[in-house]
């Protein structure tokens, strides 16, 4: 079976979650990180690299792209969203392999880990790329970001919220000022409230060892060889905390990983 669709499912709270399917084979769900969705981010490119061998589901996390949103937010609501997405994916694959894999990048990796622990044997395997969990000396900085982001969003200052995020991921102030003058800025501020959703998935920014230890499926945690040690840390510690975890480095890659390189590094792991 080969299929491409763009439609929506309704999560447990009624939120419409837009998704599309590409390809043929065992199922894989791709989970975006902060500020990304189907129309703006890495997952369509990654889907194109994988859909010769897999049925790939990409979706807009709640509050972004073509998905709706329902207040108040809670981290479990995004688990409900993924639960709802399992049915159309399984209906489409027709492979006899009922359990799909999850693949999350950056803060989407944190959501993938929570979902894998929640969904249990309904998940075949998990791949995470550079989950941004922090070593202990950096936890206070993460807490400061959470407080500042919450204050900005509570005040309705979406420009400030996006600027805080960009600064948090290392963009210099001059570059942020330039971004504010670009056509892309309005699209970023439109989904600024979802920055709090990603921050919530990361918790206090420490590696969620208890959550990872509950995952029954194999976990492959990846980092880029060109990324700073702090970004490699999260992947390494996730692998160490998993029951069946492995860690690997993709040479010459950074946080903005090349889709072809990532696909080549995970293809065999994703097979049933």
C-alpha positions as CSV (number, residue, x, y, z in Angstrom):
1,X,0.0,0.0,0.0
2,X,1.2,3.5,-0.8
3,X,-0.7,6.5,0.5
4,X,-0.5,10.2,0.9
5,X,-3.2,11.9,2.9
6,X,-3.7,15.2,4.8
7,X,-6.5,15.0,7.3
8,X,-7.1,15.2,11.0
9,X,-8.0,13.1,14.0
10,X,-9.6,14.3,17.2
11,X,-7.7,13.9,20.5
12,X,-9.4,13.0,23.7
13,X,-10.2,16.7,24.5
14,X,-11.6,17.4,21.1
15,X,-8.5,19.0,19.6
16,X,-8.1,18.4,15.9
17,X,-4.6,17.1,15.1
18,X,-3.7,17.5,11.4
19,X,-1.5,14.8,9.9
20,X,-0.3,13.3,6.6
21,X,0.9,9.8,5.6
22,X,3.5,9.0,3.1
23,X,5.1,5.8,1.9
24,X,4.7,2.1,2.4
25,X,5.8,-0.3,5.1
26,X,6.0,-0.4,8.9
27,X,4.8,2.7,10.6
28,X,7.0,5.6,11.9
29,X,5.6,8.7,13.6
30,X,7.8,11.8,13.4
31,X,7.6,14.3,16.3
32,X,8.8,17.9,15.8
33,X,10.6,20.1,18.3
34,X,9.9,23.7,19.3
35,X,8.6,26.1,16.7
36,X,8.4,23.4,14.0
37,X,5.4,21.8,12.3
38,X,4.7,20.1,8.9
39,X,5.1,23.4,7.0
40,X,8.2,24.6,8.9
41,X,10.7,22.2,10.1
42,X,12.8,19.1,9.2
43,X,10.2,16.4,9.2
44,X,8.9,16.5,5.6
45,X,12.5,16.2,4.4
46,X,13.1,13.3,6.7
47,X,9.8,11.7,5.7
48,X,11.0,11.8,2.0
49,X,14.1,10.0,3.0
50,X,12.2,7.2,4.8
51,X,9.0,6.7,2.9
52,X,10.5,4.1,0.4
53,X,10.7,1.7,3.3
54,X,8.2,2.9,5.9
55,X,4.7,4.4,6.2
56,X,5.6,7.8,7.7
57,X,3.2,9.9,9.7
58,X,4.0,13.6,10.1
59,X,1.7,15.8,12.1
60,X,1.2,19.3,13.5
61,X,1.5,19.3,17.3
62,X,-1.4,21.0,18.9
63,X,-1.4,24.8,18.6
64,X,0.6,25.0,15.4
65,X,0.2,24.5,11.7
66,X,-3.3,23.2,10.9
67,X,-3.9,21.6,14.3
68,X,-6.3,23.3,16.8
69,X,-5.7,23.7,20.5
70,X,-7.7,23.4,23.7
71,X,-6.9,25.1,27.0
72,X,-5.6,24.5,29.5
73,X,-2.5,22.7,28.3
74,X,-1.0,19.7,30.1
75,X,1.8,17.4,29.0
76,X,-0.6,14.4,29.0
77,X,-2.7,16.0,26.3
78,X,0.1,15.6,23.8
79,X,0.2,11.9,24.8
80,X,-3.5,11.7,24.0
81,X,-2.7,13.3,20.6
82,X,-0.3,10.5,19.7
83,X,-2.7,7.9,21.0
84,X,-5.3,9.2,18.6
85,X,-2.8,9.2,15.7
86,X,-2.1,5.5,16.2
87,X,-5.4,4.4,14.7
88,X,-5.1,6.0,11.2
89,X,-1.5,4.9,11.0
90,X,-2.3,1.3,11.8
91,X,-5.3,1.4,9.4
92,X,-3.0,2.5,6.6
93,X,0.0,0.2,7.0
94,X,-1.6,-3.2,6.4
95,X,1.8,-4.8,7.2
96,X,0.8,-7.0,10.1
97,X,3.3,-5.0,12.3
98,X,0.9,-3.3,14.6
99,X,3.3,-1.2,16.7
100,X,4.9,1.8,15.0
101,X,8.2,3.5,15.9
102,X,8.5,7.0,17.3
103,X,11.2,9.5,16.2
104,X,11.6,12.8,17.9
105,X,14.0,15.6,17.4
106,X,15.1,18.1,20.1
107,X,12.2,18.8,22.5
108,X,10.1,16.5,20.3
109,X,12.5,13.8,21.5
110,X,11.3,14.5,25.1
111,X,7.7,14.0,24.0
112,X,8.7,10.8,22.1
113,X,10.2,9.4,25.3
114,X,7.1,10.3,27.4
115,X,4.8,8.8,24.7
116,X,6.8,5.6,24.5
117,X,6.6,5.1,28.3
118,X,2.9,5.9,28.1
119,X,2.0,3.7,25.1
120,X,4.0,0.7,26.2
121,X,3.9,-2.3,23.9
122,X,2.0,-0.3,21.3
123,X,5.3,1.2,20.3
124,X,8.0,-0.8,18.4
125,X,11.0,1.4,19.0
126,X,12.1,4.9,19.7
127,X,14.7,7.2,18.1
128,X,15.6,10.5,19.7
129,X,18.0,13.1,18.3
130,X,19.6,15.5,20.7
131,X,17.0,15.7,23.4
132,X,18.0,19.0,25.1
133,X,18.3,17.7,28.7
134,X,20.9,19.5,30.7
135,X,23.7,18.4,33.0
136,X,23.3,19.7,36.6
137,X,25.3,22.9,36.3
138,X,22.9,24.2,33.6
139,X,19.6,23.3,35.4
140,X,19.4,26.8,37.0
141,X,19.6,28.5,33.6
142,X,16.8,26.3,32.4
143,X,14.7,27.3,35.4
144,X,15.3,30.9,34.7
145,X,14.2,30.5,31.1
146,X,11.0,28.7,32.2
147,X,10.2,31.6,34.5
148,X,11.0,34.3,31.9
149,X,9.0,32.5,29.2
150,X,6.0,32.1,31.4
151,X,6.0,35.8,32.3
152,X,6.3,36.9,28.7
153,X,3.4,34.6,27.6
154,X,1.3,35.6,30.6
155,X,1.7,39.3,29.6
156,X,0.8,38.5,26.0
157,X,4.3,39.4,24.8
158,X,4.8,36.9,22.0
159,X,7.8,38.8,20.6
160,X,9.6,38.6,23.9
161,X,8.7,34.9,24.2
162,X,10.2,34.0,20.8
163,X,13.3,36.2,21.4
164,X,13.8,34.3,24.7
165,X,13.7,31.0,22.9
166,X,16.1,32.1,20.2
167,X,18.5,33.3,22.8
168,X,18.1,30.1,24.7
169,X,19.2,28.1,21.7
170,X,22.2,30.3,21.1
171,X,21.2,32.9,18.6
172,X,23.1,36.2,19.2
173,X,21.0,39.3,20.0
174,X,22.0,41.0,16.7
175,X,20.7,37.9,14.7
176,X,17.5,37.9,16.8
177,X,17.0,41.6,15.9
178,X,17.4,40.7,12.3
179,X,14.9,37.9,12.5
180,X,12.3,40.3,14.0
181,X,12.4,42.3,10.7
182,X,12.0,39.2,8.5
183,X,8.7,37.8,7.1
184,X,9.2,34.7,9.1
185,X,8.8,36.5,12.4
186,X,5.0,36.7,12.3
187,X,4.7,33.0,11.8
188,X,7.0,32.4,14.8
189,X,5.0,34.7,17.1
190,X,1.8,33.0,15.9
191,X,2.8,29.8,17.6
192,X,4.7,31.4,20.5
193,X,2.4,29.9,23.1
194,X,3.5,26.4,22.1
195,X,7.0,27.2,23.4
196,X,5.6,26.6,26.8
197,X,4.4,23.2,25.7
198,X,7.9,22.2,24.7
199,X,9.3,23.6,27.9
200,X,6.8,21.5,29.9
201,X,7.8,18.4,28.0
202,X,11.3,19.0,29.1
203,X,10.3,19.2,32.8
204,X,13.1,20.7,34.9
205,X,15.5,19.9,32.1
206,X,17.1,17.0,33.9
207,X,17.2,13.6,32.1
208,X,13.8,12.0,33.1
209,X,15.4,8.7,34.1
210,X,12.3,7.3,35.7
211,X,10.3,7.9,32.5
212,X,13.0,6.5,30.2
213,X,13.4,3.4,32.5
214,X,9.7,2.6,31.9
215,X,10.1,2.3,28.1
216,X,10.0,-1.4,27.1
217,X,10.9,-0.7,23.5
218,X,14.5,-0.4,22.2
219,X,15.7,3.2,22.4
220,X,18.3,4.7,20.0
221,X,19.7,8.1,21.2
222,X,21.7,10.0,18.6
223,X,23.8,13.2,18.7
224,X,25.8,15.1,16.1
225,X,29.5,14.9,16.2
226,X,29.7,18.6,15.5
227,X,27.3,19.5,18.3
228,X,28.6,20.9,21.6
229,X,29.0,18.4,24.4
230,X,26.0,19.8,26.2
231,X,23.7,18.6,23.3
232,X,25.4,15.2,23.2
233,X,24.9,14.8,26.9
234,X,21.2,14.4,26.7
235,X,21.3,11.6,24.1
236,X,24.1,9.8,26.0
237,X,22.3,9.9,29.3
238,X,18.9,8.8,27.8
239,X,20.6,5.7,26.3
240,X,22.2,4.9,29.6
241,X,18.9,5.2,31.4
242,X,16.9,3.0,29.0
243,X,16.3,-0.7,29.6
244,X,17.5,-1.4,26.0
245,X,19.3,1.8,25.0
246,X,22.0,2.6,22.5
247,X,23.9,5.8,21.8
248,X,25.6,6.8,18.6
249,X,27.1,9.9,17.0
250,X,26.5,11.1,13.5
251,X,29.8,12.5,12.3
252,X,29.9,16.1,11.2
253,X,26.3,16.8,12.1
254,X,24.9,19.5,14.3
255,X,21.6,20.1,15.9
256,X,20.1,21.0,12.5
257,X,20.8,17.5,11.3
258,X,20.9,16.6,7.6
259,X,17.8,14.5,6.8
260,X,19.7,12.0,4.5
261,X,22.4,11.4,7.1
262,X,19.8,10.9,9.9
263,X,17.7,8.5,7.8
264,X,20.8,6.5,6.9
265,X,21.7,6.2,10.5
266,X,18.4,4.9,11.7
267,X,17.0,2.9,8.8
268,X,18.0,-0.5,10.1
269,X,17.0,0.3,13.6
270,X,13.5,1.2,12.6
271,X,12.9,-2.1,10.8
272,X,10.7,-4.6,12.7
